Amino acid sequence: MDAAAKWLVTADYSVFQILFVRGLMNVVVMLALVPFVGGLRLLKTRRPVAHTVRGVLGFVAPFMFFSALQTMGLAEATVVFFISPFIMTALSVPLFKEHVGIHRWGAIVVGFAGVLYVVQPTSEVFNPAVFLVLIGSLSYCFLMLSSRWLGTTEATFTIVFYVNFAVMVCGAIGTPFYWVPMPLPDLGVVGIMAFLSLIGNFFIVKAFTTGEVGVITPFEYTALVWAVLLGFFLFDEIPTTNVWIGSAVIAASGLYMVYRENRKKPA
Protein backbone atom coordinates (compact mmCIF):
# COMPACT_ATOMS: atom_id res chain seq x y z
CA MET A 1 0.00 0.00 0.00
CA ASP A 2 2.80 2.40 0.89
CA ALA A 3 4.58 1.62 -2.38
CA ALA A 4 1.41 2.46 -4.30
CA ALA A 5 1.11 5.68 -2.30
CA LYS A 6 4.68 6.65 -3.14
CA TRP A 7 4.00 6.07 -6.82
CA LEU A 8 0.97 8.38 -6.63
CA VAL A 9 2.58 11.20 -4.62
CA THR A 10 5.61 11.24 -6.92
CA ALA A 11 3.12 11.56 -9.79
CA ASP A 12 2.05 14.83 -8.12
CA TYR A 13 -1.31 13.73 -6.76
CA SER A 14 -2.31 15.42 -3.51
CA VAL A 15 -2.36 13.22 -0.42
CA PHE A 16 -5.81 14.69 0.31
CA GLN A 17 -7.09 13.39 -3.02
CA ILE A 18 -5.43 9.98 -2.62
CA LEU A 19 -6.92 9.42 0.83
CA PHE A 20 -10.34 10.72 -0.19
CA VAL A 21 -10.62 8.39 -3.19
CA ARG A 22 -9.21 5.46 -1.20
CA GLY A 23 -11.62 6.12 1.68
CA LEU A 24 -14.58 6.47 -0.70
CA MET A 25 -13.77 3.14 -2.35
CA ASN A 26 -13.48 1.38 0.99
CA VAL A 27 -16.72 2.85 2.35
CA VAL A 28 -18.64 1.81 -0.79
CA VAL A 29 -17.26 -1.74 -0.60
CA MET A 30 -18.04 -2.05 3.12
CA LEU A 31 -21.59 -0.73 2.69
CA ALA A 32 -22.10 -3.32 -0.05
CA LEU A 33 -20.91 -6.03 2.34
CA VAL A 34 -23.17 -4.99 5.25
CA PRO A 35 -26.14 -7.21 4.27
CA PHE A 36 -23.87 -10.27 4.12
CA VAL A 37 -21.88 -9.81 7.34
CA GLY A 38 -24.52 -8.97 9.94
CA GLY A 39 -26.75 -6.18 8.66
CA LEU A 40 -27.17 -2.55 9.68
CA ARG A 41 -26.61 -3.36 13.34
CA LEU A 42 -22.87 -3.32 12.54
CA LEU A 43 -23.11 0.40 11.75
CA LYS A 44 -24.67 1.22 15.12
CA THR A 45 -22.29 2.39 17.82
CA ARG A 46 -22.50 3.57 21.39
CA ARG A 47 -19.13 5.33 21.14
CA PRO A 48 -19.34 7.92 18.34
CA VAL A 49 -16.83 10.27 20.00
CA ALA A 50 -14.23 7.52 20.30
CA HIS A 51 -14.73 6.59 16.66
CA THR A 52 -14.37 10.24 15.65
CA VAL A 53 -11.09 10.66 17.51
CA ARG A 54 -9.81 7.39 16.12
CA GLY A 55 -10.91 8.42 12.65
CA VAL A 56 -8.86 11.62 12.83
CA LEU A 57 -5.84 9.58 13.90
CA GLY A 58 -6.57 7.21 11.02
CA PHE A 59 -6.30 10.15 8.64
CA VAL A 60 -3.28 11.85 10.18
CA ALA A 61 -1.12 8.71 10.22
CA PRO A 62 -1.20 7.97 6.46
CA PHE A 63 -1.37 11.66 5.54
CA MET A 64 1.94 12.36 7.26
CA PHE A 65 3.61 9.18 6.06
CA PHE A 66 2.52 9.57 2.43
CA SER A 67 3.58 13.23 2.47
CA ALA A 68 7.05 12.21 3.65
CA LEU A 69 7.33 9.72 0.78
CA GLN A 70 7.57 12.66 -1.62
CA THR A 71 11.18 13.22 -0.53
CA MET A 72 12.13 10.06 1.39
CA GLY A 73 12.90 6.57 0.15
CA LEU A 74 10.34 3.89 0.92
CA ALA A 75 12.74 1.80 3.03
CA GLU A 76 14.09 4.82 4.94
CA ALA A 77 10.61 6.13 5.79
CA THR A 78 9.43 2.65 6.81
CA VAL A 79 12.42 2.16 9.13
CA VAL A 80 11.77 5.49 10.87
CA PHE A 81 8.07 4.66 11.12
CA PHE A 82 9.03 1.57 13.08
CA ILE A 83 9.55 3.61 16.17
CA SER A 84 5.82 2.93 16.67
CA PRO A 85 6.08 -0.71 17.89
CA PHE A 86 8.44 0.38 20.65
CA ILE A 87 6.10 3.19 21.68
CA MET A 88 3.10 0.85 21.62
CA THR A 89 4.85 -1.77 23.70
CA ALA A 90 5.89 0.87 26.25
CA LEU A 91 2.40 2.41 26.40
CA SER A 92 0.75 -1.00 26.83
CA VAL A 93 2.02 -0.96 30.43
CA PRO A 94 0.12 2.11 31.74
CA LEU A 95 -2.84 1.75 29.38
CA PHE A 96 -3.58 -1.97 29.51
CA LYS A 97 -1.58 -3.08 32.56
CA GLU A 98 0.41 -5.51 30.43
CA HIS A 99 3.66 -6.77 31.86
CA VAL A 100 6.82 -5.78 29.99
CA GLY A 101 9.92 -7.29 31.57
CA ILE A 102 13.45 -5.93 31.74
CA HIS A 103 14.47 -7.81 28.60
CA ARG A 104 11.72 -6.26 26.49
CA TRP A 105 12.48 -2.83 27.97
CA GLY A 106 16.07 -3.35 26.87
CA ALA A 107 14.90 -4.29 23.38
CA ILE A 108 12.80 -1.11 23.27
CA VAL A 109 15.82 1.05 24.15
CA VAL A 110 17.99 -0.68 21.53
CA GLY A 111 15.20 -0.27 18.96
CA PHE A 112 15.03 3.47 19.65
CA ALA A 113 18.79 3.63 19.17
CA GLY A 114 18.39 1.90 15.81
CA VAL A 115 15.85 4.48 14.67
CA LEU A 116 18.14 7.32 15.77
CA TYR A 117 21.01 5.78 13.82
CA VAL A 118 18.87 5.74 10.68
CA VAL A 119 17.67 9.32 11.17
CA GLN A 120 21.11 10.72 12.13
CA PRO A 121 19.64 14.00 13.43
CA THR A 122 23.03 15.68 13.81
CA SER A 123 24.32 14.91 10.30
CA GLU A 124 24.31 17.19 7.26
CA VAL A 125 22.10 14.75 5.32
CA PHE A 126 19.24 14.92 7.84
CA ASN A 127 15.88 15.04 6.04
CA PRO A 128 13.24 17.23 7.77
CA ALA A 129 10.54 14.94 6.32
CA VAL A 130 11.50 12.60 9.16
CA PHE A 131 9.33 14.75 11.43
CA LEU A 132 6.30 13.95 9.25
CA VAL A 133 7.02 10.23 9.63
CA LEU A 134 7.39 10.59 13.39
CA ILE A 135 4.05 12.40 13.69
CA GLY A 136 2.46 9.71 11.52
CA SER A 137 4.06 7.00 13.64
CA LEU A 138 2.78 8.49 16.89
CA SER A 139 -0.71 8.80 15.40
CA TYR A 140 -0.51 5.17 14.30
CA CYS A 141 0.42 4.14 17.85
CA PHE A 142 -2.71 5.64 19.36
CA LEU A 143 -4.78 4.40 16.42
CA MET A 144 -3.78 0.79 17.08
CA LEU A 145 -3.98 1.09 20.86
CA SER A 146 -7.49 2.51 20.54
CA SER A 147 -8.42 -0.58 18.50
CA ARG A 148 -7.79 -2.69 21.57
CA TRP A 149 -9.83 -0.32 23.72
CA LEU A 150 -12.76 -0.10 21.29
CA GLY A 151 -12.64 -3.83 20.66
CA THR A 152 -14.16 -4.48 24.08
CA THR A 153 -17.55 -3.19 22.89
CA GLU A 154 -17.35 -2.79 19.10
CA ALA A 155 -17.14 -5.34 16.28
CA THR A 156 -14.05 -5.32 14.08
CA PHE A 157 -16.20 -4.43 11.05
CA THR A 158 -17.61 -1.39 12.90
CA ILE A 159 -14.15 -0.16 13.90
CA VAL A 160 -12.76 -0.51 10.37
CA PHE A 161 -15.83 1.08 8.75
CA TYR A 162 -15.77 4.24 10.81
CA VAL A 163 -12.06 4.84 10.43
CA ASN A 164 -12.44 4.57 6.64
CA PHE A 165 -15.48 6.85 6.75
CA ALA A 166 -13.46 9.42 8.72
CA VAL A 167 -10.54 9.19 6.28
CA MET A 168 -12.96 9.84 3.42
CA VAL A 169 -14.49 12.87 5.18
CA CYS A 170 -11.13 14.36 6.21
CA GLY A 171 -9.76 13.83 2.71
CA ALA A 172 -12.84 15.51 1.21
CA ILE A 173 -12.07 18.69 3.17
CA GLY A 174 -8.85 19.35 1.27
CA THR A 175 -9.53 17.56 -2.01
CA PRO A 176 -11.45 20.43 -3.74
CA PHE A 177 -8.33 22.61 -3.47
CA TYR A 178 -5.99 20.03 -5.03
CA TRP A 179 -8.18 17.85 -7.24
CA VAL A 180 -6.79 16.81 -10.61
CA PRO A 181 -8.44 14.32 -13.00
CA MET A 182 -7.23 10.74 -12.51
CA PRO A 183 -6.97 8.49 -15.57
CA LEU A 184 -8.19 4.91 -15.24
CA PRO A 185 -4.73 3.36 -14.61
CA ASP A 186 -4.13 5.74 -11.70
CA LEU A 187 -7.57 5.01 -10.29
CA GLY A 188 -6.58 1.36 -10.52
CA VAL A 189 -3.54 2.07 -8.35
CA VAL A 190 -5.78 3.76 -5.76
CA GLY A 191 -8.07 0.75 -6.00
CA ILE A 192 -5.14 -1.52 -5.13
CA MET A 193 -4.35 0.76 -2.20
CA ALA A 194 -7.97 0.63 -1.05
CA PHE A 195 -8.07 -3.16 -1.20
CA LEU A 196 -4.78 -3.58 0.65
CA SER A 197 -5.68 -1.00 3.31
CA LEU A 198 -9.09 -2.57 3.90
CA ILE A 199 -7.77 -6.13 4.23
CA GLY A 200 -4.72 -5.04 6.24
CA ASN A 201 -6.72 -2.79 8.54
CA PHE A 202 -9.25 -5.53 9.25
CA PHE A 203 -6.66 -8.11 10.26
CA ILE A 204 -4.52 -5.66 12.23
CA VAL A 205 -7.54 -4.43 14.20
CA LYS A 206 -8.58 -8.04 14.80
CA ALA A 207 -5.09 -8.82 16.09
CA PHE A 208 -4.97 -5.84 18.44
CA THR A 209 -8.43 -6.57 19.86
CA THR A 210 -7.57 -10.18 20.72
CA GLY A 211 -3.85 -10.30 21.56
CA GLU A 212 -1.27 -8.53 23.69
CA VAL A 213 0.25 -5.41 22.16
CA GLY A 214 3.78 -6.41 23.11
CA VAL A 215 3.40 -9.73 21.30
CA ILE A 216 1.75 -8.41 18.13
CA THR A 217 3.86 -5.36 17.30
CA PRO A 218 7.16 -7.17 16.57
CA PHE A 219 5.55 -9.04 13.68
CA GLU A 220 5.09 -5.74 11.87
CA TYR A 221 8.83 -5.75 11.19
CA THR A 222 8.26 -7.94 8.16
CA ALA A 223 7.29 -4.66 6.45
CA LEU A 224 10.98 -3.71 6.48
CA VAL A 225 11.74 -6.53 4.04
CA TRP A 226 8.94 -5.54 1.70
CA ALA A 227 9.90 -1.85 1.86
CA VAL A 228 13.46 -2.60 0.77
CA LEU A 229 12.38 -4.95 -2.02
CA LEU A 230 9.61 -2.71 -3.38
CA GLY A 231 11.77 0.40 -3.09
CA PHE A 232 14.49 -1.29 -5.13
CA PHE A 233 12.33 -2.87 -7.85
CA LEU A 234 9.80 -0.05 -8.27
CA PHE A 235 11.82 3.09 -7.56
CA ASP A 236 15.48 2.05 -8.00
CA GLU A 237 16.14 2.95 -4.37
CA ILE A 238 19.16 1.43 -2.67
CA PRO A 239 19.16 2.06 1.09
CA THR A 240 22.25 3.76 2.52
CA THR A 241 24.53 2.03 5.00
CA ASN A 242 22.91 3.66 8.03
CA VAL A 243 19.49 2.42 6.88
CA TRP A 244 20.78 -1.15 6.53
CA ILE A 245 22.44 -1.12 9.93
CA GLY A 246 19.51 0.61 11.64
CA SER A 247 17.06 -1.86 10.07
CA ALA A 248 19.08 -4.80 11.34
CA VAL A 249 19.17 -3.34 14.87
CA ILE A 250 15.44 -2.62 14.87
CA ALA A 251 14.49 -6.03 13.47
CA ALA A 252 16.78 -7.81 15.93
CA SER A 253 15.19 -5.92 18.81
CA GLY A 254 11.71 -6.88 17.64
CA LEU A 255 12.61 -10.53 17.18
CA TYR A 256 14.17 -10.59 20.63
CA MET A 257 10.91 -9.33 22.12
CA VAL A 258 9.11 -12.22 20.42
CA TYR A 259 11.71 -14.65 21.72
CA ARG A 260 11.35 -13.42 25.30
CA GLU A 261 7.56 -13.57 25.08
CA ASN A 262 7.66 -17.17 23.89
CA ARG A 263 10.13 -18.18 26.62
CA LYS A 264 7.96 -16.94 29.45
CA LYS A 265 4.92 -18.94 28.26
CA PRO A 266 4.42 -22.45 29.62
CA ALA A 267 5.10 -25.29 27.20
MARSE-422434 format. One record per residue (C-alpha): x, y negated, z. Coordinates in nm, 2 decimals, always signed. Each point is the difference from the previous one (the first is absolute). Layout:
N
+--------+--------+--------+
|     xx |     yy |     zz |
+--------+--------+--------+
|      X |      Y |      Z |
...
+--------+--------+--------+
//
This chain:
267
+--------+--------+--------+
|     xx |     yy |     zz |
+--------+--------+--------+
|  +0.00 |  +0.00 |  +0.00 |
|  +0.28 |  -0.24 |  +0.09 |
|  +0.18 |  +0.08 |  -0.33 |
|  -0.32 |  -0.09 |  -0.19 |
|  -0.03 |  -0.32 |  +0.20 |
|  +0.36 |  -0.10 |  -0.08 |
|  -0.07 |  +0.06 |  -0.37 |
|  -0.30 |  -0.23 |  +0.02 |
|  +0.16 |  -0.28 |  +0.20 |
|  +0.30 |  +0.00 |  -0.23 |
|  -0.25 |  -0.04 |  -0.29 |
|  -0.11 |  -0.32 |  +0.17 |
|  -0.33 |  +0.11 |  +0.13 |
|  -0.10 |  -0.17 |  +0.33 |
|  -0.01 |  +0.22 |  +0.31 |
|  -0.34 |  -0.15 |  +0.07 |
|  -0.13 |  +0.13 |  -0.33 |
|  +0.17 |  +0.34 |  +0.04 |
|  -0.15 |  +0.06 |  +0.34 |
|  -0.34 |  -0.13 |  -0.10 |
|  -0.03 |  +0.23 |  -0.30 |
|  +0.14 |  +0.29 |  +0.20 |
|  -0.24 |  -0.06 |  +0.29 |
|  -0.30 |  -0.04 |  -0.24 |
|  +0.08 |  +0.34 |  -0.17 |
|  +0.03 |  +0.17 |  +0.34 |
|  -0.32 |  -0.15 |  +0.13 |
|  -0.19 |  +0.11 |  -0.31 |
|  +0.13 |  +0.35 |  +0.02 |
|  -0.07 |  +0.04 |  +0.37 |
|  -0.36 |  -0.14 |  -0.04 |
|  -0.05 |  +0.26 |  -0.27 |
|  +0.12 |  +0.27 |  +0.23 |
|  -0.23 |  -0.10 |  +0.29 |
|  -0.29 |  +0.22 |  -0.09 |
|  +0.22 |  +0.31 |  -0.02 |
|  +0.20 |  -0.05 |  +0.32 |
|  -0.26 |  -0.08 |  +0.26 |
|  -0.22 |  -0.28 |  -0.12 |
|  -0.05 |  -0.37 |  +0.10 |
|  +0.06 |  +0.09 |  +0.36 |
|  +0.37 |  -0.01 |  -0.08 |
|  -0.02 |  -0.37 |  -0.07 |
|  -0.16 |  -0.08 |  +0.33 |
|  +0.24 |  -0.12 |  +0.27 |
|  -0.02 |  -0.12 |  +0.36 |
|  +0.34 |  -0.17 |  -0.03 |
|  -0.02 |  -0.26 |  -0.28 |
|  +0.25 |  -0.24 |  +0.17 |
|  +0.26 |  +0.28 |  +0.03 |
|  -0.05 |  +0.09 |  -0.36 |
|  +0.03 |  -0.36 |  -0.11 |
|  +0.33 |  -0.05 |  +0.19 |
|  +0.13 |  +0.33 |  -0.14 |
|  -0.11 |  -0.10 |  -0.34 |
|  +0.20 |  -0.32 |  +0.01 |
|  +0.31 |  +0.20 |  +0.11 |
|  -0.08 |  +0.24 |  -0.29 |
|  +0.03 |  -0.29 |  -0.24 |
|  +0.30 |  -0.18 |  +0.16 |
|  +0.22 |  +0.32 |  +0.00 |
|  -0.01 |  +0.07 |  -0.37 |
|  -0.02 |  -0.37 |  -0.10 |
|  +0.33 |  -0.07 |  +0.18 |
|  +0.17 |  +0.32 |  -0.12 |
|  -0.11 |  -0.04 |  -0.37 |
|  +0.11 |  -0.36 |  +0.01 |
|  +0.34 |  +0.10 |  +0.11 |
|  +0.03 |  +0.25 |  -0.28 |
|  +0.03 |  -0.30 |  -0.24 |
|  +0.36 |  -0.05 |  +0.11 |
|  +0.09 |  +0.31 |  +0.19 |
|  +0.08 |  +0.35 |  -0.13 |
|  -0.26 |  +0.27 |  +0.08 |
|  +0.24 |  +0.21 |  +0.21 |
|  +0.14 |  -0.30 |  +0.19 |
|  -0.35 |  -0.13 |  +0.09 |
|  -0.12 |  +0.35 |  +0.10 |
|  +0.30 |  +0.04 |  +0.23 |
|  -0.06 |  -0.33 |  +0.18 |
|  -0.37 |  +0.08 |  +0.02 |
|  +0.09 |  +0.31 |  +0.20 |
|  +0.06 |  -0.20 |  +0.31 |
|  -0.38 |  +0.07 |  +0.05 |
|  +0.03 |  +0.36 |  +0.12 |
|  +0.23 |  -0.11 |  +0.27 |
|  -0.23 |  -0.28 |  +0.11 |
|  -0.30 |  +0.23 |  -0.01 |
|  +0.17 |  +0.27 |  +0.21 |
|  +0.11 |  -0.27 |  +0.26 |
|  -0.35 |  -0.15 |  +0.01 |
|  -0.16 |  +0.34 |  +0.04 |
|  +0.12 |  +0.00 |  +0.36 |
|  -0.19 |  -0.31 |  +0.13 |
|  -0.29 |  +0.03 |  -0.23 |
|  -0.08 |  +0.38 |  +0.01 |
|  +0.20 |  +0.11 |  +0.31 |
|  +0.20 |  +0.24 |  -0.22 |
|  +0.33 |  +0.13 |  +0.15 |
|  +0.31 |  -0.10 |  -0.19 |
|  +0.31 |  +0.15 |  +0.16 |
|  +0.35 |  -0.14 |  +0.01 |
|  +0.11 |  +0.19 |  -0.31 |
|  -0.28 |  -0.15 |  -0.21 |
|  +0.08 |  -0.35 |  +0.15 |
|  +0.36 |  +0.05 |  -0.11 |
|  -0.12 |  +0.10 |  -0.35 |
|  -0.21 |  -0.32 |  -0.01 |
|  +0.30 |  -0.21 |  +0.08 |
|  +0.22 |  +0.17 |  -0.26 |
|  -0.28 |  -0.04 |  -0.25 |
|  -0.02 |  -0.38 |  +0.06 |
|  +0.38 |  -0.01 |  -0.04 |
|  -0.04 |  +0.17 |  -0.34 |
|  -0.25 |  -0.26 |  -0.11 |
|  +0.22 |  -0.28 |  +0.11 |
|  +0.29 |  +0.15 |  -0.20 |
|  -0.21 |  +0.01 |  -0.31 |
|  -0.12 |  -0.36 |  +0.05 |
|  +0.34 |  -0.14 |  +0.09 |
|  -0.15 |  -0.33 |  +0.13 |
|  +0.34 |  -0.17 |  +0.04 |
|  +0.13 |  +0.08 |  -0.35 |
|  +0.00 |  -0.23 |  -0.30 |
|  -0.22 |  +0.24 |  -0.20 |
|  -0.29 |  -0.01 |  +0.25 |
|  -0.33 |  -0.01 |  -0.18 |
|  -0.27 |  -0.22 |  +0.18 |
|  -0.27 |  +0.23 |  -0.15 |
|  +0.10 |  +0.23 |  +0.29 |
|  -0.22 |  -0.22 |  +0.22 |
|  -0.30 |  +0.09 |  -0.22 |
|  +0.07 |  +0.37 |  +0.04 |
|  +0.04 |  -0.04 |  +0.38 |
|  -0.33 |  -0.18 |  +0.03 |
|  -0.16 |  +0.27 |  -0.22 |
|  +0.16 |  +0.27 |  +0.21 |
|  -0.13 |  -0.15 |  +0.33 |
|  -0.35 |  -0.03 |  -0.15 |
|  +0.02 |  +0.36 |  -0.11 |
|  +0.09 |  +0.11 |  +0.35 |
|  -0.31 |  -0.15 |  +0.16 |
|  -0.21 |  +0.12 |  -0.30 |
|  +0.10 |  +0.36 |  +0.07 |
|  -0.02 |  -0.03 |  +0.38 |
|  -0.35 |  -0.14 |  -0.04 |
|  -0.09 |  +0.31 |  -0.20 |
|  +0.06 |  +0.21 |  +0.31 |
|  -0.20 |  -0.24 |  +0.21 |
|  -0.30 |  -0.02 |  -0.24 |
|  +0.02 |  +0.37 |  -0.06 |
|  -0.16 |  +0.07 |  +0.34 |
|  -0.34 |  -0.13 |  -0.12 |
|  +0.03 |  -0.04 |  -0.38 |
|  +0.02 |  +0.25 |  -0.28 |
|  +0.31 |  +0.00 |  -0.22 |
|  -0.22 |  -0.09 |  -0.30 |
|  -0.14 |  -0.30 |  +0.18 |
|  +0.35 |  -0.12 |  +0.10 |
|  +0.13 |  +0.03 |  -0.35 |
|  -0.30 |  -0.16 |  -0.16 |
|  +0.00 |  -0.31 |  +0.20 |
|  +0.37 |  -0.06 |  -0.04 |
|  -0.03 |  +0.02 |  -0.38 |
|  -0.31 |  -0.23 |  +0.02 |
|  +0.20 |  -0.25 |  +0.19 |
|  +0.30 |  +0.02 |  -0.24 |
|  -0.25 |  -0.06 |  -0.29 |
|  -0.15 |  -0.31 |  +0.18 |
|  +0.34 |  -0.15 |  +0.10 |
|  +0.13 |  +0.06 |  -0.35 |
|  -0.30 |  -0.17 |  -0.15 |
|  +0.07 |  -0.32 |  +0.20 |
|  +0.32 |  -0.07 |  -0.19 |
|  -0.06 |  +0.18 |  -0.33 |
|  -0.19 |  -0.28 |  -0.17 |
|  +0.31 |  -0.22 |  +0.02 |
|  +0.23 |  +0.26 |  -0.15 |
|  -0.22 |  +0.22 |  -0.22 |
|  +0.14 |  +0.10 |  -0.34 |
|  -0.16 |  +0.25 |  -0.24 |
|  +0.12 |  +0.36 |  +0.05 |
|  +0.02 |  +0.22 |  -0.31 |
|  -0.12 |  +0.36 |  +0.04 |
|  +0.35 |  +0.15 |  +0.06 |
|  +0.06 |  -0.23 |  +0.29 |
|  -0.35 |  +0.07 |  +0.14 |
|  +0.10 |  +0.36 |  -0.02 |
|  +0.31 |  -0.07 |  +0.22 |
|  -0.23 |  -0.17 |  +0.25 |
|  -0.23 |  +0.31 |  -0.02 |
|  +0.30 |  +0.22 |  +0.09 |
|  +0.08 |  -0.23 |  +0.29 |
|  -0.37 |  +0.02 |  +0.11 |
|  -0.01 |  +0.38 |  -0.01 |
|  +0.33 |  +0.04 |  +0.19 |
|  -0.09 |  -0.26 |  +0.26 |
|  -0.34 |  +0.16 |  +0.06 |
|  +0.13 |  +0.35 |  +0.03 |
|  +0.31 |  -0.11 |  +0.20 |
|  -0.20 |  -0.22 |  +0.23 |
|  -0.25 |  +0.27 |  +0.08 |
|  +0.25 |  +0.26 |  +0.10 |
|  +0.22 |  -0.24 |  +0.19 |
|  -0.30 |  -0.13 |  +0.20 |
|  -0.11 |  +0.36 |  +0.06 |
|  +0.35 |  +0.08 |  +0.13 |
|  +0.01 |  -0.30 |  +0.23 |
|  -0.34 |  +0.08 |  +0.15 |
|  +0.08 |  +0.36 |  +0.08 |
|  +0.38 |  +0.01 |  +0.09 |
|  +0.25 |  -0.18 |  +0.21 |
|  +0.15 |  -0.31 |  -0.15 |
|  +0.36 |  +0.10 |  +0.09 |
|  -0.04 |  +0.33 |  -0.18 |
|  -0.16 |  -0.13 |  -0.32 |
|  +0.21 |  -0.30 |  -0.08 |
|  +0.33 |  +0.18 |  -0.07 |
|  -0.17 |  +0.18 |  -0.29 |
|  -0.04 |  -0.33 |  -0.18 |
|  +0.37 |  +0.01 |  -0.07 |
|  -0.05 |  +0.21 |  -0.30 |
|  -0.10 |  -0.32 |  -0.17 |
|  +0.37 |  -0.10 |  +0.00 |
|  +0.07 |  +0.28 |  -0.25 |
|  -0.28 |  -0.10 |  -0.23 |
|  +0.10 |  -0.36 |  +0.02 |
|  +0.36 |  +0.07 |  -0.11 |
|  -0.11 |  +0.24 |  -0.28 |
|  -0.28 |  -0.23 |  -0.14 |
|  +0.22 |  -0.31 |  +0.03 |
|  +0.27 |  +0.17 |  -0.20 |
|  -0.22 |  +0.16 |  -0.27 |
|  -0.25 |  -0.29 |  -0.05 |
|  +0.20 |  -0.31 |  +0.07 |
|  +0.37 |  +0.11 |  -0.04 |
|  +0.06 |  -0.09 |  +0.36 |
|  +0.31 |  +0.15 |  +0.17 |
|  +0.00 |  -0.07 |  +0.38 |
|  +0.31 |  -0.17 |  +0.14 |
|  +0.22 |  +0.18 |  +0.25 |
|  -0.16 |  -0.17 |  +0.30 |
|  -0.34 |  +0.13 |  -0.11 |
|  +0.13 |  +0.36 |  -0.04 |
|  +0.16 |  -0.01 |  +0.34 |
|  -0.29 |  -0.17 |  +0.17 |
|  -0.24 |  +0.25 |  -0.15 |
|  +0.20 |  +0.29 |  +0.12 |
|  +0.01 |  -0.15 |  +0.36 |
|  -0.38 |  -0.07 |  +0.00 |
|  -0.09 |  +0.34 |  -0.14 |
|  +0.23 |  +0.18 |  +0.24 |
|  -0.16 |  -0.19 |  +0.29 |
|  -0.35 |  +0.10 |  -0.12 |
|  +0.09 |  +0.36 |  -0.04 |
|  +0.16 |  +0.01 |  +0.34 |
|  -0.33 |  -0.13 |  +0.15 |
|  -0.18 |  +0.29 |  -0.17 |
|  +0.26 |  +0.25 |  +0.13 |
|  -0.03 |  -0.13 |  +0.36 |
|  -0.38 |  +0.02 |  -0.02 |
|  +0.01 |  +0.36 |  -0.12 |
|  +0.24 |  +0.10 |  +0.27 |
|  -0.21 |  -0.13 |  +0.29 |
|  -0.31 |  +0.20 |  -0.12 |
|  -0.05 |  +0.36 |  +0.13 |
|  +0.07 |  +0.28 |  -0.24 |
+--------+--------+--------+
//
